[in-house]
Amino acid sequence: MSPPDLNGVSGKKGYGGFWEYKQVNLPLGYSGGIILCADLVGYDDWFSDYECTHHFRDVLELRFEDGIVKSSIDHSETMEEIRGFTDLSFHEQNELVADYFSLYTNKWINYYKL
């Protein structure tokens, strides 16, 4: 069973069984935040299907109000600094990460290349 079309665009089965819609061009009344990450870096044993924000080179936090970006914070340099704290445990690094995001709740990120 397929989900309904959005603005005339059909969904396609994507990674992990999720449905993807591309170029829907529908305004969204979303208020809240999103953390965007790109380019995994670090030790090979870090990489899996779910990564933490400090495992990425580029990390950007966006805040929306009624679908409009109200603020943007680039956390890339901070995440690089946290990766450099090799004397800290995985848990301690995650606690540092949480301190830098206004919306971060210590959750994992579902990462895949587009």
C-alpha positions in Angstrom: 0.0 0.0 0.0 1.4 3.4 -1.0 0.8 6.7 0.9 -1.2 9.4 -0.8 0.3 11.8 -3.3 1.3 15.2 -1.9 0.7 18.1 -4.2 0.6 15.7 -7.1 3.9 14.0 -6.2 4.0 10.3 -5.5 6.0 8.9 -2.7 8.9 6.5 -3.4 10.1 3.8 -1.1 13.3 5.0 0.5 16.1 3.9 2.8 14.9 2.0 5.8 11.4 1.5 4.5 10.5 5.1 4.8 8.6 6.9 2.0 10.3 9.9 0.3 8.7 12.8 -1.5 10.9 15.0 -3.7 10.1 18.5 -4.9 6.6 18.6 -3.4 6.7 22.4 -3.1 4.2 22.5 -0.3 4.6 25.1 2.4 4.8 23.5 5.9 3.5 25.1 9.0 6.4 23.5 11.0 7.6 25.2 14.1 10.6 23.7 15.9 14.1 22.7 15.0 16.2 20.3 12.9 19.8 19.4 13.0 21.5 18.8 9.6 24.7 16.8 9.4 27.0 15.8 6.6 30.3 14.1 6.0 31.1 11.5 8.6 34.6 11.8 10.1 36.5 9.9 12.8 37.3 6.3 13.6 36.0 3.5 11.5 34.3 1.9 14.5 32.1 5.0 14.9 30.3 4.4 11.7 27.0 2.5 11.7 23.5 3.3 10.5 23.0 5.7 13.5 25.6 8.3 14.4 26.0 11.1 16.9 26.2 14.7 15.8 29.9 15.0 16.7 30.7 12.3 14.2 30.1 14.7 11.4 32.3 17.4 9.8 29.3 19.7 9.0 26.7 20.3 11.6 24.0 22.9 11.3 21.0 23.6 13.6 18.0 25.3 12.1 15.0 26.8 14.0 11.7 27.2 12.2 8.5 29.2 13.0 5.5 28.5 10.8 7.8 26.9 8.1 10.2 29.9 8.0 13.8 29.6 9.1 14.2 32.0 12.0 17.8 31.1 13.0 20.7 29.1 11.9 23.7 28.0 14.0 26.8 26.3 12.6 28.1 23.9 15.2 30.8 22.4 12.9 33.8 23.8 14.8 32.4 22.9 18.2 31.8 19.3 17.0 35.4 19.1 15.7 36.6 20.4 19.1 34.6 17.7 20.9 36.0 15.0 18.7 39.4 16.1 19.8 38.7 15.4 23.5 40.0 11.8 23.2 40.4 11.5 27.0 36.6 11.7 27.4 34.3 8.7 27.2 31.6 8.3 24.6 29.0 9.3 27.2 31.0 12.4 28.3 31.3 13.6 24.7 27.6 13.2 24.2 26.9 15.3 27.3 29.1 18.1 25.8 27.2 17.9 22.5 23.9 18.3 24.3 25.1 21.5 25.9 25.6 23.2 22.5 22.2 22.6 20.9 19.1 24.4 21.9 17.0 21.4 20.7 19.3 18.5 21.2 18.0 15.7 23.4 20.9 13.2 23.1 19.2 11.3 20.3 20.9 9.4 17.5 20.7 10.5 13.9 19.5 8.3 11.1 22.2 8.9 8.5 22.3 8.0 4.8 23.7 9.4 1.7 21.3 11.0 -0.7 
